[in-house]
Amino acid sequence: MVFKNTLHSNIKKTKIAFVVRTVGLEYDDRIRKECLTLIEQNVELFIYVNFSDNRVEEGVTSYGVPYLSFKLVTRDKLPSGRFLFIKAAEFYLRVFRNLKNYDVTWAHEEYTFIFPLLAKKGKCVWDLHEIPFRFERKFMSRVFQYIESKSKKIIHANKNRVEYLKKNKIIRKPEKHVFINNFPDSNFRTSTKQDLGYEDFIKWLGNEKYVYLQGLSVPKRHPINTLESILNTSDLKAVVIGEFDANAYSHLLNKYGKELEKRIYFIGMVEQLAITNYLRNAQFSIILYDISTANNLYCEPNRLYQSIIMNVPVLVGCNPPMKGLVERYHFGVALESDGSNVVELISAVKTLSNNRNTYLESLEKFSNKVIWQHDCIDSSWYS
């Protein structure tokens, strides 16, 4: 161990600047895990970030990486969800002067495309957490391919998304493309961190059983069907982590009234390492995405793997990455639909509840198949 530390001290550290747009660095588990992996590889990191609430802030993350956030004037002045190019350009202009101090810029998500677009050849990694749908149009696909030719690597969230982009001739240089599955790490599995809302949740729950739900912020994740499958099949309660679709909430409140408040506990945003406590004793989890877009069809959400790694059975839709994994290892139930068929969903909840012990046996045997490995990032990608 002493030898290893001495060896590292004699090696010049690669300096990498992460460029990020996110709700919060403590909520973005992929960034946390990548940072820890790179630090283990003797990389010096700094994060330049634009938060969703557009605040200015400077500090150090809980995992030891310093950061600086920028307020974008264009985000205050221009409508939400529009003029994204102008907002992205302002972000670039505010950050780029700092990048000369780093060996590599590691730009996260489609929003940051200007960084790899304007970077010197071989000086940028582009980390795509989602399918870059804006680059599927003919002109924009050429922009993508120009970025591809300049980047050291372009990282994707799973193999399915890489194959999709190849099939649609967006990718021209497959050797530039790699993927990192968003598996949880051992820090997540063993975390005992509690957020401020956990004790209130436990008091509300009493001695009753509950289902873990997360990410029901938009209609495409079937928030109404998900909660109705719980409210109509058992006396189970449920905890909902993260934002919840406002229209779905109004619909459910009108339909179920006090029963909704009695059976469903809405927590709001929770830091990643505090999620473990909510998952630890859950009966099961439901993870659904509609299949109207390629990005949803080939989704591989963090909360699926987090449930599995905590030995919590899962109910998923027909999306190939989720369905394939769940059926291969018998981690729970995979639907024939994407969750839009509420009758099928209610039946699946009953099946999952009745056969929970069988799924637990499989989870105990195979859940380590989805744990983050620190060799998932190769130093050749950035050095």
Buried (B, 14 or more C-beta within 10 A) or exposed (E): EEEEEEEEEEEEBBEBBBBBBBEBBBBBBBBBBBBBBBBEBBBBBBBBBBBEEBEEBEEEBEBEBEBBBBBBEBBEEBEEEEBBEBBBBBBBEBBBEBBEEBBBBBBBBBBBBBBBBBBEEEBBBBBBBBBBEBBBEEEBBEBBBEBBEBBBBBBBBBBBBBBBBEEEEBBBEEEBBBBBBBBBBEBBBEBEBBBEBBEEBEEBBEEEBBBBBBBBBBEBBBBBBBBBBBBEBBEBBBBBBBBBBEEBBEBBBEEBEEEBEEBBBBBEEBBBBBBBBBBBEBBBBBBBBBBEBBBBBBBBBBBBBBBBBBBBBBBBBBBBBBBEBBEEBBBBBBBEBBBBBBEBBBBBBEEBBEBBEEBBEBBEEBBEBBBBEBEBBEEEBBE
